């Protein structure tokens, strides 16, 4: 039969492998679906009402966005001021998350995926840039999701 030592080793390995299994729960799946819906609504508002309105509406009060090489824009008002620049009035942005993950307690999540910015200059010439976005989402007290990092 097994010795106490063998039993202990088997128990430790079992606990290790059990701890490595991803935690999936209905609450986590619901939070992932909520963030997916929020991302879709965010992109839809950017397309319909403009970049400034969307980035303001979906920002947490303490949100931070990184733009340029080392520029951090802090807070909802700072974000609104940044996107109120004339260049963003004629710009369009599209994106869709390729991946969504949520914390175990379901109050933080993150997404990443591809985006495309299309800008039009004063002569009507369009330029396009593509890249990868990463957004961190925080569940609000009212159950909605707002981004804290973009």
Residue pairs with C-beta under 8 A, 6 or more apart in sequence:
2 10
23 104
27 106
28 102
28 104
28 106
30 106
31 102
31 106
31 109
31 139
32 100
32 101
32 102
32 109
34 145
35 97
35 100
35 102
35 109
35 111
35 137
35 145
36 97
36 100
38 58
38 137
38 144
38 145
39 95
39 96
39 97
39 100
39 111
39 135
41 58
42 54
42 58
42 147
43 54
43 93
43 94
43 95
43 96
45 53
45 54
45 57
45 58
46 53
46 54
46 55
46 92
46 93
46 94
47 92
47 94
50 88
50 89
51 83
51 88
51 91
51 92
51 93
52 80
52 83
52 84
52 88
52 89
55 65
55 79
55 80
55 83
55 150
56 76
56 79
56 80
56 83
58 146
58 147
59 75
59 76
59 79
59 146
59 147
60 76
60 138
60 140
60 146
60 147
60 148
61 75
61 76
62 74
62 75
62 148
63 74
63 75
63 76
63 79
63 146
63 147
63 148
63 149
63 150
64 72
64 73
64 74
64 75
64 148
64 149
64 150
65 72
65 73
65 79
65 82
65 149
65 150
66 72
66 73
66 149
66 150
67 73
67 82
73 79
73 81
73 82
87 119
90 119
90 120
91 117
91 118
91 119
91 120
92 117
92 118
93 115
93 116
93 117
93 118
94 115
94 116
95 113
95 114
95 115
95 116
95 133
96 113
96 114
97 111
97 112
97 113
97 135
98 112
98 113
98 114
99 111
99 112
99 113
100 109
100 110
100 111
101 109
101 110
102 108
102 109
103 109
106 139
107 138
107 139
108 136
108 137
108 138
108 139
109 136
109 137
109 139
109 145
110 134
110 135
110 136
110 137
111 133
111 134
111 135
111 137
112 132
112 133
112 134
112 135
113 132
113 133
114 130
114 131
114 132
114 133
115 130
115 131
115 132
115 133
116 128
116 129
116 130
117 128
117 129
117 130
118 126
118 127
118 128
119 126
119 127
119 128
119 129
120 126
121 127
133 150
134 149
134 150
135 147
135 149
135 150
136 147
136 148
136 149
136 150
137 145
137 146
137 147
137 148
138 145
138 146
138 147
138 148
139 145
140 146
